[in-house]
Amino acid sequence: MTSSDIAAPAASRPDEQDSESSACLAAVRQVANRFTRTYGLTQVDPEFDLLFAETVEVWHSFDHETVSLPGDEFAGAMLRMLRATADLVRNHADRIWSLHVDHHGFALAATASGELENGTPVRISRCLQVTVHEGRITRICEFGDRQQRLPLDEALRAAGRFRS
């Protein structure tokens, strides 16, 4: 028996790997598209909570603490916060200006802008690194500057719309 007599394992055949890889990338791209439409409030997904795994890890650059939350609960809180921000910020815009998708998840960069009722300008830049496993979001890392958020956070608290 020679090495040419031994069939390659099915998983290592290039055409099957390419097909699996393409399917994985397509699934992540679909999650990313649904997420970004809701995150930017351009088209809120009625099943936004289904994008998240049962448990989601969340990390913010300004506190370096990872918390694990039920995915559906986190999705609901995120949507409430996005809507509250849009309600309190005049001329609110949240522009997603970069989106990169790969087999493991996606990264997006966005800037929220507008002004508070008292005339304070709002400009909050942030980047999210989102891990997707088996078609569900399992981890979100948010990189941003807490100082940029401070006036908005204070306005949200004063309006009773901030969940700490």
N, C-alpha and C positions, 0 to 999 in steps of 0.2 A: 504494500500500500504506500502510495506517495502522498505528499501534501496536497496535490491537485485532486486526489480522490476524496478528500474530506470536504464536505459542503460547509460553507460559511454559515454561522448561526444566523437565523432570520433577522435578528435585531441589528446585525452589523452590515446588512446589505445596504448599499448607498441609496438605492431608490426608496426603500422603506424608511430609512432614516430621514431622507429629505421630505417624505410625505408626512411623517410624524412631526418633524420640525416645523413644517409649513402649517400644519393644523394647530400646533401649540402657539405659534406666532399669531395666527389668525384669531385664536381664542383670546389671547392677551390684548390684541388690538381692539377686539370688540369690547372687552371690559374697559380699556382705556378710553375709547370713544364714548361709551355710556357714562363713565365717570366724569369726563371733562365737560360733557354737555350739562350735566347736573351741577358740577362744581362751578362752572361759569354762569349758571342759571339761564342758559340759552334754551334748554329743553329739559325740564326736570323729569327724570326717569321715574315712573310710578312704582317701579320695582327696584329702586336704588338699593334698598337693604339686601336684596338678593345678590348683589355684587360682592358682598363681604362674607368671609368665612365665619364659622360659628364664633370663633374668638379672633380678635385682631389685636396685634401689638401696635402701639402708637408711641412715637418718640418725637420730642421737640428739641431743637438745638439750643433753645434758651433755658431748658431745665435739665437736660441730659438724663431724664428718667424715663424708662420704658414702662408703660402700663399695658395691661391686657384687659380688653373690654369685650363684651358680647358684640358681635358684628352688627346685628340689627339695631342695637341700642346706640352704637357709635354712629351708624349711618343716619339715624334719626336726629341725633345731636348735631351732627355736621350740617345737615340740611336746615335745621332750625337756626344755627349760627349764620349760615350763608344768607338765609332770608332776612334775619334780623339786621345783618349788616346792610343789605340792600335797602331795607326799610329806613334805616337811620342815616344813611349817607346820601346826601343830595347829589344828583348827577352821578350816581354810582356806576362804575364800570369795573369789571374784573376781567382783564385781558389775559388770556393764556397765550403767551408769545413763543413758547417752545414746548414741544412734546416729542419725546423719544421713546419708542417702544422696542423691547427685545423679548426674548423667550422667557425671561424671569420676571418681567414687570414693565413698569414705565416710569419715566421722570417727566415732570412738567415744571415749567417756570411761569409764574403769573404775577401780575401787579394789580392790586385793587386801588382805585382812586375815586376821588370826589371830595365833598366837604361836609363837615358836621353842621348841625343847625346853627351853632354859634360862629360859623365861618372858618373854623379850624380846618386846614386842608388835610386830606387823608391820602397817603401814598404808601402802600404796604407791598413790598416785594417779597416773594417767597418761592421756595422750590420744594416740591414733594417728590420723594423717591418711594414708589409703591411696588411692593412685592406681590406677585400673583402666582398662586399655586392651584393647579387643577381648576382654572377658571374663576377663582375667587380671590379677593384681596385678603392677604394674611398679615401685612405689615405696612404701615405708613410712617415715613420719617419726614418731618417738616423742618426745613431750614429757613430761618427768618430772623428778623431783628425785633426783639421785644419792644424797643424804644419806638419803632415805627408804629407798632400796634397800640401803644399806650393810650393815645387820645380816643381811639375807637373803643378799646376795652372799657375805659372810664364812662363813655357815653352809653355803652351797652349795659353796664352795671346800673347806671343812673336810671335807665329805662326799664330795669328789671328783666333784661333779656339775656344776661350773661350767666352762663353756667360754669362755675369754677370747680 
